[in-house]
């Protein structure tokens, strides 16, 4: 197995410390003309822990990686892979359907009020 670089070890250490399934944490490191890219794969159940509320944990991790990279004169970026079977898309669709149903109820109520007003 290839020797891990410090930035990759750093991501491994931090992420494994905050997730419930540390054995499922996998990182890959690639270097190109844009800098270093660390790709992170975690258990689907741990995505919330890695992303954090409103993305705060992921943003903090990326900020710390920029500091690590600056220390080594490198640009380091983090990509978090969305796991297979992720509910991200389906939950947003459910929210949209729920909002649509609530709007329909409001429209129906408003229409009933108008009809009731006409009866007077």
VMD Tcl script that builds the backbone (N, CA, C; Angstrom):
set m [mol new atoms 360]
animate dup $m
set s [atomselect $m all]
$s set {name element resname resid chain x y z} {
  {N N UNK 1 A 0.845 -1.178 0.000}
  {CA C UNK 1 A 0.000 0.000 0.000}
  {C C UNK 1 A 0.887 1.236 0.000}
  {N N UNK 2 A 0.497 2.241 -0.764}
  {CA C UNK 2 A 1.289 3.454 -0.897}
  {C C UNK 2 A 1.283 4.250 0.404}
  {N N UNK 3 A 2.364 4.962 0.621}
  {CA C UNK 3 A 2.492 5.796 1.800}
  {C C UNK 3 A 1.484 6.945 1.725}
  {N N UNK 4 A 0.757 7.171 2.813}
  {CA C UNK 4 A -0.211 8.259 2.844}
  {C C UNK 4 A 0.518 9.561 3.168}
  {N N UNK 5 A 0.081 10.613 2.530}
  {CA C UNK 5 A 0.628 11.931 2.800}
  {C C UNK 5 A -0.053 12.502 4.041}
  {N N UNK 6 A 0.561 13.548 4.611}
  {CA C UNK 6 A 0.047 14.123 5.846}
  {C C UNK 6 A -1.380 14.640 5.696}
  {N N UNK 7 A -1.686 15.310 4.576}
  {CA C UNK 7 A -3.032 15.863 4.407}
  {C C UNK 7 A -4.091 14.759 4.356}
  {N N UNK 8 A -3.778 13.655 3.720}
  {CA C UNK 8 A -4.708 12.530 3.650}
  {C C UNK 8 A -4.860 11.882 5.030}
  {N N UNK 9 A -3.765 11.734 5.753}
  {CA C UNK 9 A -3.824 11.180 7.106}
  {C C UNK 9 A -4.649 12.079 8.021}
  {N N UNK 10 A -4.502 13.388 7.825}
  {CA C UNK 10 A -5.248 14.359 8.620}
  {C C UNK 10 A -6.755 14.166 8.430}
  {N N UNK 11 A -7.193 14.047 7.174}
  {CA C UNK 11 A -8.611 13.842 6.887}
  {C C UNK 11 A -9.085 12.529 7.490}
  {N N UNK 12 A -8.304 11.466 7.308}
  {CA C UNK 12 A -8.660 10.169 7.885}
  {C C UNK 12 A -8.865 10.281 9.396}
  {N N UNK 13 A -7.917 10.902 10.064}
  {CA C UNK 13 A -7.953 11.011 11.520}
  {C C UNK 13 A -9.188 11.772 11.994}
  {N N UNK 14 A -9.443 12.930 11.400}
  {CA C UNK 14 A -10.574 13.764 11.820}
  {C C UNK 14 A -11.903 13.062 11.539}
  {N N UNK 15 A -12.063 12.563 10.339}
  {CA C UNK 15 A -13.347 11.954 9.961}
  {C C UNK 15 A -13.609 10.693 10.777}
  {N N UNK 16 A -12.602 9.865 10.961}
  {CA C UNK 16 A -12.794 8.640 11.749}
  {C C UNK 16 A -13.175 8.952 13.187}
  {N N UNK 17 A -12.750 10.112 13.678}
  {CA C UNK 17 A -13.063 10.501 15.052}
  {C C UNK 17 A -14.515 10.942 15.211}
  {N N UNK 18 A -15.163 11.385 14.132}
  {CA C UNK 18 A -16.524 11.914 14.274}
  {C C UNK 18 A -17.623 10.995 13.761}
  {N N UNK 19 A -17.281 9.933 13.054}
  {CA C UNK 19 A -18.305 9.051 12.486}
  {C C UNK 19 A -18.554 7.836 13.376}
  {N N UNK 20 A -19.686 7.167 13.132}
  {CA C UNK 20 A -20.036 5.958 13.880}
  {C C UNK 20 A -19.431 4.696 13.268}
  {N N UNK 21 A -19.045 4.756 11.985}
  {CA C UNK 21 A -18.475 3.605 11.290}
  {C C UNK 21 A -17.087 3.965 10.740}
  {N N UNK 22 A -16.081 4.082 11.618}
  {CA C UNK 22 A -14.749 4.515 11.160}
  {C C UNK 22 A -14.080 3.543 10.194}
  {N N UNK 23 A -14.464 2.278 10.231}
  {CA C UNK 23 A -13.853 1.304 9.325}
  {C C UNK 23 A -14.282 1.528 7.877}
  {N N UNK 24 A -15.397 2.236 7.676}
  {CA C UNK 24 A -15.898 2.494 6.324}
  {C C UNK 24 A -15.328 3.770 5.698}
  {N N UNK 25 A -14.516 4.503 6.446}
  {CA C UNK 25 A -13.933 5.744 5.925}
  {C C UNK 25 A -12.785 5.397 4.977}
  {N N UNK 26 A -12.878 5.940 3.758}
  {CA C UNK 26 A -11.823 5.716 2.763}
  {C C UNK 26 A -11.485 7.045 2.104}
  {N N UNK 27 A -10.203 7.301 1.967}
  {CA C UNK 27 A -9.767 8.520 1.290}
  {C C UNK 27 A -8.819 8.144 0.159}
  {N N UNK 28 A -8.896 8.916 -0.908}
  {CA C UNK 28 A -7.932 8.779 -1.998}
  {C C UNK 28 A -7.358 10.159 -2.262}
  {N N UNK 29 A -6.132 10.176 -2.680}
  {CA C UNK 29 A -5.426 11.435 -2.909}
  {C C UNK 29 A -4.916 11.456 -4.337}
  {N N UNK 30 A -5.194 12.560 -5.033}
  {CA C UNK 30 A -4.668 12.719 -6.386}
  {C C UNK 30 A -4.103 14.128 -6.525}
  {N N UNK 31 A -3.078 14.229 -7.349}
  {CA C UNK 31 A -2.410 15.515 -7.566}
  {C C UNK 31 A -2.463 15.834 -9.053}
  {N N UNK 32 A -2.836 17.070 -9.369}
  {CA C UNK 32 A -2.808 17.528 -10.755}
  {C C UNK 32 A -2.370 18.995 -10.774}
  {N N UNK 33 A -2.538 19.658 -11.917}
  {CA C UNK 33 A -2.080 21.042 -12.035}
  {C C UNK 33 A -2.869 22.001 -11.130}
  {N N UNK 34 A -4.059 21.595 -10.693}
  {CA C UNK 34 A -4.877 22.431 -9.811}
  {C C UNK 34 A -4.491 22.272 -8.338}
  {N N UNK 35 A -3.752 21.244 -8.013}
  {CA C UNK 35 A -3.349 21.004 -6.637}
  {C C UNK 35 A -3.674 19.591 -6.215}
  {N N UNK 36 A -3.931 19.430 -4.932}
  {CA C UNK 36 A -4.208 18.122 -4.347}
  {C C UNK 36 A -5.717 17.988 -4.156}
  {N N UNK 37 A -6.245 16.837 -4.536}
  {CA C UNK 37 A -7.657 16.551 -4.315}
  {C C UNK 37 A -7.759 15.304 -3.445}
  {N N UNK 38 A -8.400 15.458 -2.306}
  {CA C UNK 38 A -8.650 14.323 -1.430}
  {C C UNK 38 A -10.128 13.984 -1.549}
  {N N UNK 39 A -10.397 12.754 -1.931}
  {CA C UNK 39 A -11.771 12.283 -2.102}
  {C C UNK 39 A -12.126 11.414 -0.911}
  {N N UNK 40 A -13.273 11.700 -0.316}
  {CA C UNK 40 A -13.695 11.024 0.909}
  {C C UNK 40 A -14.943 10.189 0.653}
  {N N UNK 41 A -14.902 8.943 1.083}
  {CA C UNK 41 A -16.054 8.043 1.036}
  {C C UNK 41 A -16.347 7.589 2.458}
  {N N UNK 42 A -17.629 7.685 2.863}
  {CA C UNK 42 A -18.030 7.252 4.199}
  {C C UNK 42 A -19.288 6.407 4.098}
  {N N UNK 43 A -19.630 5.766 5.187}
  {CA C UNK 43 A -20.863 4.992 5.280}
  {C C UNK 43 A -22.043 5.952 5.088}
  {N N UNK 44 A -23.072 5.549 4.343}
  {CA C UNK 44 A -24.228 6.435 4.124}
  {C C UNK 44 A -24.857 6.954 5.417}
  {N N UNK 45 A -24.812 6.162 6.472}
  {CA C UNK 45 A -25.389 6.582 7.748}
  {C C UNK 45 A -24.581 7.704 8.404}
  {N N UNK 46 A -23.327 7.873 7.993}
  {CA C UNK 46 A -22.444 8.877 8.591}
  {C C UNK 46 A -22.390 10.192 7.817}
  {N N UNK 47 A -23.105 10.276 6.703}
  {CA C UNK 47 A -23.034 11.493 5.886}
  {C C UNK 47 A -23.437 12.735 6.675}
  {N N UNK 48 A -24.454 12.621 7.487}
  {CA C UNK 48 A -24.899 13.760 8.280}
  {C C UNK 48 A -23.829 14.260 9.232}
  {N N UNK 49 A -23.076 13.329 9.801}
  {CA C UNK 49 A -22.006 13.711 10.723}
  {C C UNK 49 A -20.865 14.417 9.980}
  {N N UNK 50 A -20.577 13.961 8.780}
  {CA C UNK 50 A -19.473 14.531 8.008}
  {C C UNK 50 A -19.853 15.903 7.440}
  {N N UNK 51 A -21.085 16.037 6.982}
  {CA C UNK 51 A -21.536 17.298 6.412}
  {C C UNK 51 A -21.840 18.312 7.513}
  {N N UNK 52 A -22.520 17.885 8.545}
  {CA C UNK 52 A -22.864 18.779 9.643}
  {C C UNK 52 A -24.074 19.631 9.321}
  {N N UNK 53 A -24.542 20.341 10.309}
  {CA C UNK 53 A -25.719 21.201 10.126}
  {C C UNK 53 A -25.372 22.332 9.175}
  {N N UNK 54 A -26.146 22.419 8.105}
  {CA C UNK 54 A -25.961 23.424 7.056}
  {C C UNK 54 A -24.542 23.389 6.469}
  {N N UNK 55 A -23.897 22.217 6.518}
  {CA C UNK 55 A -22.583 22.050 5.918}
  {C C UNK 55 A -21.431 22.582 6.753}
  {N N UNK 56 A -21.694 22.882 8.013}
  {CA C UNK 56 A -20.672 23.509 8.861}
  {C C UNK 56 A -19.453 22.614 9.079}
  {N N UNK 57 A -19.666 21.324 9.301}
  {CA C UNK 57 A -18.538 20.425 9.558}
  {C C UNK 57 A -17.675 20.273 8.312}
  {N N UNK 58 A -18.308 20.088 7.155}
  {CA C UNK 58 A -17.556 19.957 5.904}
  {C C UNK 58 A -16.787 21.241 5.609}
  {N N UNK 59 A -17.411 22.372 5.845}
  {CA C UNK 59 A -16.745 23.656 5.593}
  {C C UNK 59 A -15.531 23.822 6.514}
  {N N UNK 60 A -15.694 23.444 7.774}
  {CA C UNK 60 A -14.581 23.533 8.729}
  {C C UNK 60 A -13.438 22.612 8.338}
  {N N UNK 61 A -13.773 21.417 7.915}
  {CA C UNK 61 A -12.754 20.459 7.493}
  {C C UNK 61 A -11.992 20.992 6.284}
  {N N UNK 62 A -12.701 21.588 5.347}
  {CA C UNK 62 A -12.055 22.175 4.159}
  {C C UNK 62 A -11.148 23.348 4.550}
  {N N UNK 63 A -11.589 24.152 5.512}
  {CA C UNK 63 A -10.770 25.275 5.981}
  {C C UNK 63 A -9.478 24.772 6.614}
  {N N UNK 64 A -9.595 23.755 7.448}
  {CA C UNK 64 A -8.393 23.191 8.074}
  {C C UNK 64 A -7.455 22.584 7.028}
  {N N UNK 65 A -8.032 21.968 6.000}
  {CA C UNK 65 A -7.203 21.393 4.934}
  {C C UNK 65 A -6.453 22.481 4.171}
  {N N UNK 66 A -7.075 23.637 3.995}
  {CA C UNK 66 A -6.389 24.750 3.321}
  {C C UNK 66 A -5.188 25.206 4.145}
  {N N UNK 67 A -5.332 25.194 5.471}
  {CA C UNK 67 A -4.216 25.557 6.352}
  {C C UNK 67 A -3.095 24.530 6.233}
  {N N UNK 68 A -3.460 23.255 6.250}
  {CA C UNK 68 A -2.469 22.188 6.095}
  {C C UNK 68 A -1.756 22.332 4.753}
  {N N UNK 69 A -2.518 22.620 3.709}
  {CA C UNK 69 A -1.934 22.788 2.383}
  {C C UNK 69 A -1.022 23.999 2.306}
  {N N UNK 70 A -1.449 25.096 2.910}
  {CA C UNK 70 A -0.628 26.314 2.888}
  {C C UNK 70 A 0.704 26.088 3.591}
  {N N UNK 71 A 0.669 25.289 4.605}
  {CA C UNK 71 A 1.893 24.962 5.339}
  {C C UNK 71 A 2.894 24.203 4.458}
  {N N UNK 72 A 2.356 23.464 3.488}
  {CA C UNK 72 A 3.195 22.669 2.590}
  {C C UNK 72 A 3.245 23.262 1.184}
  {N N UNK 73 A 2.852 24.532 1.057}
  {CA C UNK 73 A 2.841 25.222 -0.241}
  {C C UNK 73 A 2.043 24.449 -1.294}
  {N N UNK 74 A 0.882 23.974 -0.910}
  {CA C UNK 74 A 0.029 23.218 -1.834}
  {C C UNK 74 A -1.416 23.657 -1.649}
  {N N UNK 75 A -2.168 23.531 -2.713}
  {CA C UNK 75 A -3.603 23.806 -2.648}
  {C C UNK 75 A -4.302 22.467 -2.459}
  {N N UNK 76 A -5.016 22.320 -1.346}
  {CA C UNK 76 A -5.661 21.044 -1.023}
  {C C UNK 76 A -7.178 21.250 -1.003}
  {N N UNK 77 A -7.880 20.414 -1.746}
  {CA C UNK 77 A -9.343 20.453 -1.797}
  {C C UNK 77 A -9.899 19.119 -1.336}
  {N N UNK 78 A -11.136 19.162 -0.841}
  {CA C UNK 78 A -11.804 17.966 -0.361}
  {C C UNK 78 A -13.089 17.748 -1.138}
  {N N UNK 79 A -13.250 16.541 -1.647}
  {CA C UNK 79 A -14.488 16.144 -2.315}
  {C C UNK 79 A -15.107 15.029 -1.492}
  {N N UNK 80 A -16.368 15.217 -1.109}
  {CA C UNK 80 A -17.080 14.205 -0.338}
  {C C UNK 80 A -18.036 13.502 -1.287}
  {N N UNK 81 A -17.770 12.233 -1.545}
  {CA C UNK 81 A -18.623 11.463 -2.452}
  {C C UNK 81 A -19.946 11.138 -1.786}
  {N N UNK 82 A -21.021 11.320 -2.549}
  {CA C UNK 82 A -22.339 10.948 -2.059}
  {C C UNK 82 A -22.466 9.434 -2.198}
  {N N UNK 83 A -22.785 8.730 -1.116}
  {CA C UNK 83 A -22.829 7.262 -1.176}
  {C C UNK 83 A -24.020 6.740 -1.962}
  {N N UNK 84 A -23.906 5.505 -2.419}
  {CA C UNK 84 A -25.003 4.824 -3.106}
  {C C UNK 84 A -26.202 4.761 -2.162}
  {N N UNK 85 A -27.377 4.930 -2.715}
  {CA C UNK 85 A -28.587 4.849 -1.899}
  {C C UNK 85 A -28.814 6.058 -1.030}
  {N N UNK 86 A -28.193 7.163 -1.355}
  {CA C UNK 86 A -28.355 8.372 -0.569}
  {C C UNK 86 A -29.796 8.850 -0.642}
  {N N UNK 87 A -30.291 9.405 0.456}
  {CA C UNK 87 A -31.662 9.873 0.490}
  {C C UNK 87 A -31.755 11.360 0.193}
  {N N UNK 88 A -30.669 11.986 -0.163}
  {CA C UNK 88 A -30.650 13.431 -0.377}
  {C C UNK 88 A -31.703 13.867 -1.387}
  {N N UNK 89 A -31.741 13.228 -2.542}
  {CA C UNK 89 A -32.701 13.590 -3.571}
  {C C UNK 89 A -34.127 13.274 -3.175}
  {N N UNK 90 A -34.343 12.117 -2.567}
  {CA C UNK 90 A -35.708 11.724 -2.237}
  {C C UNK 90 A -36.275 12.580 -1.117}
  {N N UNK 91 A -35.467 12.983 -0.145}
  {CA C UNK 91 A -35.995 13.799 0.943}
  {C C UNK 91 A -36.371 15.183 0.455}
  {N N UNK 92 A -35.611 15.737 -0.486}
  {CA C UNK 92 A -35.970 17.052 -0.999}
  {C C UNK 92 A -37.261 16.960 -1.817}
  {N N UNK 93 A -37.464 15.856 -2.526}
  {CA C UNK 93 A -38.711 15.674 -3.265}
  {C C UNK 93 A -39.890 15.562 -2.306}
  {N N UNK 94 A -39.695 14.859 -1.190}
  {CA C UNK 94 A -40.769 14.725 -0.207}
  {C C UNK 94 A -41.129 16.092 0.363}
  {N N UNK 95 A -40.126 16.919 0.633}
  {CA C UNK 95 A -40.395 18.262 1.148}
  {C C UNK 95 A -41.170 19.088 0.140}
  {N N UNK 96 A -40.803 18.977 -1.149}
  {CA C UNK 96 A -41.510 19.726 -2.185}
  {C C UNK 96 A -42.960 19.271 -2.272}
  {N N UNK 97 A -43.204 17.954 -2.187}
  {CA C UNK 97 A -44.569 17.442 -2.243}
  {C C UNK 97 A -45.375 17.922 -1.042}
  {N N UNK 98 A -44.753 17.937 0.122}
  {CA C UNK 98 A -45.424 18.386 1.334}
  {C C UNK 98 A -45.810 19.858 1.210}
  {N N UNK 99 A -44.878 20.682 0.728}
  {CA C UNK 99 A -45.165 22.105 0.542}
  {C C UNK 99 A -46.269 22.308 -0.481}
  {N N UNK 100 A -46.269 21.518 -1.538}
  {CA C UNK 100 A -47.293 21.623 -2.570}
  {C C UNK 100 A -48.669 21.300 -2.001}
  {N N UNK 101 A -48.753 20.255 -1.163}
  {CA C UNK 101 A -50.027 19.880 -0.547}
  {C C UNK 101 A -50.519 20.984 0.385}
  {N N UNK 102 A -49.592 21.587 1.134}
  {CA C UNK 102 A -49.983 22.678 2.035}
  {C C UNK 102 A -50.503 23.878 1.246}
  {N N UNK 103 A -49.874 24.180 0.129}
  {CA C UNK 103 A -50.335 25.281 -0.713}
  {C C UNK 103 A -51.718 24.980 -1.283}
  {N N UNK 104 A -51.953 23.724 -1.678}
  {CA C UNK 104 A -53.269 23.334 -2.192}
  {C C UNK 104 A -54.345 23.530 -1.133}
  {N N UNK 105 A -54.030 23.166 0.120}
  {CA C UNK 105 A -54.991 23.347 1.204}
  {C C UNK 105 A -55.295 24.831 1.400}
  {N N UNK 106 A -54.266 25.662 1.351}
  {CA C UNK 106 A -54.460 27.103 1.512}
  {C C UNK 106 A -55.325 27.652 0.396}
  {N N UNK 107 A -55.064 27.219 -0.835}
  {CA C UNK 107 A -55.848 27.687 -1.970}
  {C C UNK 107 A -57.302 27.244 -1.830}
  {N N UNK 108 A -57.529 26.017 -1.396}
  {CA C UNK 108 A -58.894 25.512 -1.238}
  {C C UNK 108 A -59.603 26.290 -0.151}
  {N N UNK 109 A -58.945 26.556 0.935}
  {CA C UNK 109 A -59.542 27.307 2.025}
  {C C UNK 109 A -59.906 28.707 1.546}
  {N N UNK 110 A -59.031 29.322 0.812}
  {CA C UNK 110 A -59.304 30.655 0.300}
  {C C UNK 110 A -60.498 30.632 -0.654}
  {N N UNK 111 A -60.603 29.626 -1.479}
  {CA C UNK 111 A -61.713 29.499 -2.415}
  {C C UNK 111 A -63.015 29.290 -1.659}
  {N N UNK 112 A -63.003 28.452 -0.625}
  {CA C UNK 112 A -64.187 28.231 0.209}
  {C C UNK 112 A -64.625 29.529 0.881}
  {N N UNK 113 A -63.670 30.299 1.355}
  {CA C UNK 113 A -63.993 31.582 1.978}
  {C C UNK 113 A -64.673 32.513 0.988}
  {N N UNK 114 A -64.174 32.520 -0.230}
  {CA C UNK 114 A -64.758 33.374 -1.263}
  {C C UNK 114 A -66.185 32.933 -1.561}
  {N N UNK 115 A -66.429 31.649 -1.699}
  {CA C UNK 115 A -67.773 31.131 -1.958}
  {C C UNK 115 A -68.696 31.471 -0.797}
  {N N UNK 116 A -68.202 31.311 0.422}
  {CA C UNK 116 A -68.986 31.637 1.609}
  {C C UNK 116 A -69.352 33.114 1.624}
  {N N UNK 117 A -68.422 33.964 1.231}
  {CA C UNK 117 A -68.671 35.406 1.176}
  {C C UNK 117 A -69.735 35.741 0.132}
  {N N UNK 118 A -69.765 34.993 -0.956}
  {CA C UNK 118 A -70.741 35.243 -2.015}
  {C C UNK 118 A -72.160 34.870 -1.577}
  {N N UNK 119 A -72.297 33.919 -0.669}
  {CA C UNK 119 A -73.604 33.466 -0.193}
  {C C UNK 119 A -74.299 34.531 0.654}
  {N N UNK 120 A -73.559 35.401 1.222}
  {CA C UNK 120 A -74.118 36.419 2.122}
  {C C UNK 120 A -74.844 37.424 1.363}
}
mol reanalyze $m
mol bondsrecalc $m
mol representation Tube
mol addrep $m
